């Protein structure tokens, strides 16, 4: 092998290493700051990531009638794939004639059991269901399963009616989303389980799952 050929090979190797290094850098940049797109049930969803302090947020875009809705979650859909989700739950909110409202109910001690992290799990899906920026624009009332005070009407899964749906959020042995009759149950194992189950349900409302 001539000296000229050896020099050429060395130059090629150096260029390849530089390109690999740049490729790795941009790939890492892409993952940390760019898109985290996810192929879900109803197509591919654009997801971007940001960080506030030590907490990561994944911002998911949904387009309906050419209008973009963006919702933020602490978990990427891929991180929630292992949480069981009963199919067809949205039909319990979208009755043939619709519902007038939804009650989101919980046991009185849920906040204490989860260090108030249950609020994060509930807010995750309520942002999709109600409010000016919501996709569903439904009336949602938050209450408890027992007669806690005069301000809150006690609601359980037994109170599902033609006009009102019920979502029951509870702590359990397993994180999962399922139904009891026409009542939707969001069950989480501990505080983090409630957040994860609540976000999985929220993603399902967007058509991701």
N, C-alpha and C positions, 0 to 999 in steps of 0.2 A: 504494500500500500504506500503510495507516494505521500510526501509531506503535505502537498496541496490537498489531497483527498482527506487526509486526517484532519486538517484544519477545517475543511468544509463540514465534515461529520460533527465536529465539536460545536461549530456554529449552529448547525441544525438542532442539536440536542439542547443547547442553551435557549434557542428560540422556542422550542417545544415546551421546555420547563417554564419559561416566562408566560407563555400562553396558558398553560395549565394553572399557573399561579393566579393569573388574572381571571381565568374562568372560575376558579374556586372562590375568589374574592367576590365576584359579581353574583355567583350563585348564593353565597352566604348573605350578601346584601339583599338579594331578591327575597330570600326566606325571611329575613329579619325585618325588612322595611317595605317590601313590595307586596305582591299578591300571594294570598294563600288560597287560591281558587279551589273549590270543592265541587265534584260532580255528585249532585244529589238526586233525589227522587224525580224532581221536575226540571232537570237540566243542570247546567254548570252555574254556580253562584260565585260572584266576585267577592272576595274577602280580603281585607287589608288589616294590617296589624299595627298597633301603637302600644306604647308603654307609659304608664303613669306611676311614678315611683317604682315599686317592685312588682306591679300588677300588669299583666299583659291583657290587652283587649283586642278582640277580633270583630271588625266592623263588616257586617254582611249586608250586601245590597240586593234589593228585590225591586223589580220593575213591574208595575201594574198600570195598564192604560197609559203607558209612556211616562208615568210618574215614578221617580225613584224613592224608595223607602230604605233607610239605613238604620240597622239595629246593632247594638254593641253587646258582646258577650265575653265572659272570662275564659270560655273554653271553645276551641276550634271543633267543628263537627266531627272530625276524625277522632278526637279524644273522647267522644261520647257514643261511639258506635256500639260499644259493648253493653249499653244500658237498654234493657228490654223495653220496647214500645209497642203496645197493642195497635194493630192496624185499624183504620176506620174511626179513630176517636173524634176527628174533626166533625164527622157527621152528627155527633151528639151536641155540637154547637150550631151547626148549620142544619136545623130541622127543615122539613119541606117548606114550612111557612116562616122559618126563622125564629129567633127567640127575642124577647124584649130585653133580656139582660142575663148576666151571669153572677152568681155568688161564688166568691172564692173564700172557702172556710178552712179553719184550722183549729186544733185543740188549743186551749188557753195557754198551756205551758210550752208550746212549740218554740217560741222565741227564746225562752230560757234553756231549752234543750239544745239549741243550736247557736247559742251566743248571738242571737239576732241575725245570723247569716241566712235564716229562712226568708228574711225580707228580700235578700238579693235574688234568691231562687224565684220568689213570687213576682218581683219586679221584672224579671227576665221575660216572662210570658205575658204579663199585663201590659207591657209597652207595645206589644203587637196587637192586643185585644182592644185597648181603650185609649182614648185621648186624641188630640188633634193630629198627631203624627202616626196614629195606629193604622194598621192594614185593615182591621175588621170594624173599627169604630163602634164597638158595642158598649153598653152600660155595664160597668163592673162594680159590685159592692163587696167590700172585705168585711168578714165577720168571723164568728166562732161557732163551734159545735154545741156549746152549752150557753146557758143564760148568764153571760159574763156581766153585762150592765144593760141599762135601759137604752143605751145608744146603739146597741148591736142586737139585731134579730138573730136568735140562734138558728143555724142552718146545718143540716146534715145531708147525707146522700139520699135520705128519705124524702127530702123536700124538692127533688127534681120534679118539674111540671112541664106542661106544654109550652108555657111562656118563659120559664126560667131554667137555665142550666146550672149545674153545681160542679165546682172543682174543689176537691178535698186534698189539702196538702198535709202530709203527715210524715213522721219518722218511723222507719221500719227496719227490718233485718236486711233488706235488699233495696237498691236503688232501681226503680222501675216506674213505668207509666202504664196504667191499665184502667179498666172500667168495672164498676159495680152497678149493674143495670145500665141506666143512662147517665150515671154519675162518673166523672173522670177523677181518678185518684193519682196524685203525684206523690210517690213515696221515695224517701231518700234515707240512706244509711248514714246517720249523723249529719252535721252541718254541711260538709262538702258534698255529701250525697244529695241533699236537698237542692243545693245550687246546681249541681250537674243535671239532676232530673228535671228541674225547672227549665234549664236552658235547652235540654233535649226536646222538651215539649214545645218550647218557643220556636226552635228550629223546625219542628214538624209543622207548626202553624204557617211557617214561611214556605213549606214545600220542600225543605231540604231532606227530611226523612219521611 
